[in-house]
Amino acid sequence: MKNPYDMSQMFKMFDPEDVQKYFDPNRMFSMFEPAKSNAFDMSGVFDMNRKNFEAMVEANKAAAAAYKDLLEKQMEVFGQMTQAAREHVAWVDETTGPDAMSTRTEAYGMAVEKALVLMRKLADTARDANEEAYTQLKGQVNEALDDIKQKTK
């Protein structure tokens, strides 16, 4: 059975090199294949926008690295909190003996709860930043679409 907390597998989806594959310009241009005609030079469009595609790939690699960093920070928070709980439990065992089951359970429960709250705050902050960025860009996308419509009339 696979370990769901295996760090090497957990962050694999945020590998910047793998993300780059999804934004390969040739792959993206293949979406235009049905609209291909003699009057439409895809290689010319690609050449005109090469710098933009390269910048987009770099931006997506940076975003993937940022998400990987976020997950690593979340796991660091979880590790710190559970380490503190383990230390507390060891102290309880040394000072009160094995009869302190409820104290140990409570310590672990509080550490896990606090860690999950902090991890969620990290994720919420990242999500809010993404939504804000998308909202700002959505207006620019709508302007660009309007501009294209005006030029093709």
Secondary structure, 3 states (H helix, E strand, C coil): CCCCCCHHHHCHHHCHHHHHHHCCHHHHHHHHHHHCCCCCCHHHHHHHCHHHHHHHHHHHHHHHHHHHHHHHHHHHHHHHHHHHHHHHHHHHHHHHCCCCHHHHHHHHHHHHHHHHHHHHHHHHHHHHHHHHHHHHHHHHHHHHHHHHHHHCC
